[in-house]
Amino acid sequence: MKAKISLIVILLIILFSSCDPHNEYRMLVKNETNYSININPQGIIVNPNSQAIVYEYFGMGGPGSNGYCEIGPGNIGNIEAEVQTHPELVVRKKLSSMDNWVYTKQGNSRKGYRVQCMAVINNSDIIPK
């Protein structure tokens, strides 16, 4: 009986120590303008001087582990920003370009990573049509 308990404990230690770490990946848009910004195709509204998550991934592996921001699955590859209720204005910063995203990464390979990619929209990014 004692040998069975010892064997179970050893198997549990091996099981939990061999698991891949949990990773988190978030893409956020920070709005530093005087206008509400609509993020399409998600339909997310980012109010002035606030930020919103436009894509999240939780799990093993996943996007962002390569050291740069990656476009998430589905329609996020077509992501764009527009000024809400002001059709005479456009956001010139292209969110579909990974050059406009800032990559940060915390953690390690043993405990997992927390990756964040942020695009900041400023008043200077909004121009007349």
C-alpha positions in Angstrom: 0.0 0.0 0.0 2.8 2.4 0.9 4.6 1.6 -2.4 1.4 2.4 -4.4 1.1 5.8 -2.7 4.7 6.6 -3.3 4.3 5.6 -7.0 1.2 7.8 -7.3 3.0 10.8 -5.8 6.0 10.3 -8.2 3.7 10.0 -11.2 1.9 13.2 -10.1 5.2 15.1 -9.7 6.3 14.0 -13.2 2.9 14.9 -14.7 2.8 18.4 -13.3 6.5 19.1 -13.9 6.3 18.1 -17.5 3.4 20.4 -18.5 4.0 23.3 -20.9 3.7 26.7 -19.3 0.6 28.9 -19.8 1.0 31.9 -22.0 -1.1 35.0 -22.4 -1.2 37.2 -25.5 -3.1 40.5 -25.7 -3.5 43.1 -28.4 -4.6 46.5 -27.1 -5.4 49.8 -28.8 -4.8 52.9 -26.7 -6.7 56.0 -27.7 -4.9 59.2 -26.7 -7.2 61.4 -28.8 -10.2 63.7 -28.2 -12.4 61.3 -30.2 -14.0 57.9 -29.7 -12.4 55.4 -32.1 -14.2 52.5 -33.6 -12.0 49.4 -34.2 -13.3 47.3 -37.1 -14.1 44.5 -37.8 -14.5 43.8 -34.1 -16.8 46.8 -33.5 -15.0 47.8 -30.4 -15.3 51.4 -29.3 -12.3 52.9 -27.6 -13.2 56.1 -25.8 -10.9 59.1 -25.5 -7.9 58.6 -23.2 -8.6 54.9 -22.6 -7.6 51.6 -24.0 -9.4 48.3 -25.1 -8.4 44.8 -25.8 -9.0 43.9 -29.4 -7.6 40.3 -29.3 -6.7 37.8 -26.5 -5.2 34.4 -26.4 -4.6 32.2 -23.4 -3.0 28.8 -23.6 0.1 26.9 -24.4 2.3 28.3 -27.1 0.4 30.7 -29.3 1.1 34.0 -30.9 3.7 36.5 -29.8 6.3 33.9 -28.7 8.6 34.9 -31.6 9.6 38.2 -30.1 7.2 40.4 -32.2 3.5 41.2 -32.5 1.5 38.9 -34.7 -1.9 39.4 -36.2 -4.4 37.1 -34.5 -6.7 34.6 -36.4 -9.8 35.5 -38.4 -10.7 39.0 -39.3 -8.1 40.7 -37.1 -5.8 40.8 -40.1 -8.2 43.4 -41.6 -8.2 45.5 -38.4 -8.7 49.2 -38.9 -9.6 52.3 -36.9 -12.1 55.0 -37.7 -13.2 58.1 -35.9 -16.7 57.5 -34.6 -19.4 60.1 -35.5 -16.9 62.2 -37.5 -17.0 60.9 -41.1 -15.0 63.9 -42.2 -12.0 62.6 -40.3 -9.8 59.5 -40.9 -7.2 57.7 -38.8 -4.1 57.6 -40.9 -2.3 55.0 -38.6 -2.8 51.6 -40.2 -3.5 49.0 -37.5 -3.1 46.2 -40.0 0.7 47.0 -40.1 2.6 45.3 -37.4 5.1 48.3 -37.5 2.5 50.3 -35.6 2.4 47.9 -32.6 4.7 47.9 -29.6 5.8 44.5 -28.3 6.4 43.8 -24.6 7.0 40.4 -23.0 7.3 39.3 -19.3 7.9 35.9 -17.8 10.1 33.0 -18.6 10.0 29.6 -20.4 9.4 27.7 -17.2 6.4 29.8 -15.8 5.1 31.1 -19.1 4.9 34.4 -20.8 2.7 37.5 -20.7 2.9 39.2 -24.1 1.3 42.5 -24.9 1.1 44.3 -28.2 -0.2 47.9 -28.1 -1.0 50.4 -30.8 -1.4 54.0 -29.7 -3.5 56.4 -31.6 -2.7 60.1 -31.0 -4.4 63.3 -32.2 -1.7 63.6 -34.8 -2.9 60.4 -36.3 -6.3 61.9 -37.1 -6.5 63.9 -40.3 -9.3 65.4 -42.5 -10.5 63.3 -45.5 
